[in-house]
Amino acid sequence: MTLLAWLALLTLCIWLLLALDVMLGGRAIVALRDIAPNLPPSPPPVSIIVAARNEERNIAEALRSLLLLDYPDYELIVVDDRSDDGTGAILATLAASDPRLKVIHVAALPSGWLGKNHALWTGAQQARGELLLFTDADIVMAPSVLTRAVTLLRRDRLDFLAVSPSMTMPTTFLQMFGSAFIVFFSIFARPWKARDPQSPRHIGIGAFNLLRAAAYRAVGGHATIRLRPDDDLKLGKIVKGGGFSCDIAGAPDFLSVEWYASVGEVIRGLEKNAFAGCDYRVGVALPGSLFLLAAIVWPYLAVVVTKGAAQLLYAGVVLLLSLLVADCAARHGGRRWHAVAFPFCTLLFAWIVLRTMVLNLAQGGITWRGTFYPLKELKANRV
């Protein structure tokens, strides 16, 4: 065989191993729909904590869904993090109609904190619950999701449970990108390994991080990750690092989020954490982006521009990638045929990672929620 054919064979073998890992690992994740609500007569009280900044577009629908949860004992704490749109007025209206909703207004951000992390920390200090649920201000929940999650947490004697949502986006391409992102995240995080105490893998999801208040306090809570833009993922890391039991469940039937409303929002939204996910290391971001181009984009091109054994092997790679993306999409509430856009979504994602790296380095930091954070300070909060 030619050198190109050997490279194609190597690529096929790599993707065969990765695809098996992702597809089998994904099937090992508990589906929340399979958990029948089964609470004790006196279930543990839950404090739901939401950080909100300029969320007028989605917050009313999200909070109304939280106030309709069928869990018998919970409070809802929303921390308004310096909003300058209609968020405060919406919160005031909702709080006046339901005493379970408590609103905390943050007027100024202390130094050394990211706004969202400080808001969640502030809410946690006011929480009375034995369990804490951290969720974003745009998450819509089905009535039974909290009851099912607490049932699973108690059944498996967990200290931390992350629950993944379905992602709703207004255009077909954004939905395709969402399916591709799930594949990238699955390969990077391997979330099904979070339950293994011998594995360094961890998980956390901004849509739904449920944990015991005692575990949260034992690891220092959000104060430990006060300058991490990827706070949801790192919360899971510090909890597991503290010796507590963690796991993930899938709930596309019970949780949904409008992830981003446009390609521009995707690009701007990932500016804050794409480089952070690489621990601000060029040696991770650059090779990772090149891998995406060489192992995903190139095989699609190679099917057209090569011949013989190389062409057949690369066709096998493309078929395997299509099956992988279709499988991930279907398990997360997406559509299998969205796999056709995988190479284009990969190009976009690789460009976002490289662009974010260059911007963060050139600007010397990130701007998030109206505040600039120097890269030196962000790197110092490595966990």
Buried (B, 14 or more C-beta within 10 A) or exposed (E): EEEBBEBBBEBBEEBEEBBEBBBEBBEEBBBBBEBEBEBEEEBBBBBBBBBBBBBBBBBBEBBBBBBEBEBEEBBBBBBBBBBEEBBBEBBEEBBEEEEEBBBBBBEEBEEEBBBBBBBBBBBBEEBEBBBBBBBBBBBBBBEBBBBBBBBBBBEBEBBBBBBBBBBBBEEEBBBBBBBBBBBBBBBEBBBBBBBEEEEEBBBBBBBBBBBBBEBBEBBBBBEBBBBBBBBBBBBBBBBBBBEBBBBBBBBBBBBBBBBBBBBEBBBEBBBBBBBBBBBBBEEBBBEBBEEBBEBBBBBBEBBEEBEEBBBBBBBBBBBBBBBBBBBBBBBBBBEBBBBEBBBBBBBBBBBBBBBBBEBBBEEEBBEBBEBEBEBEEBBEBEB
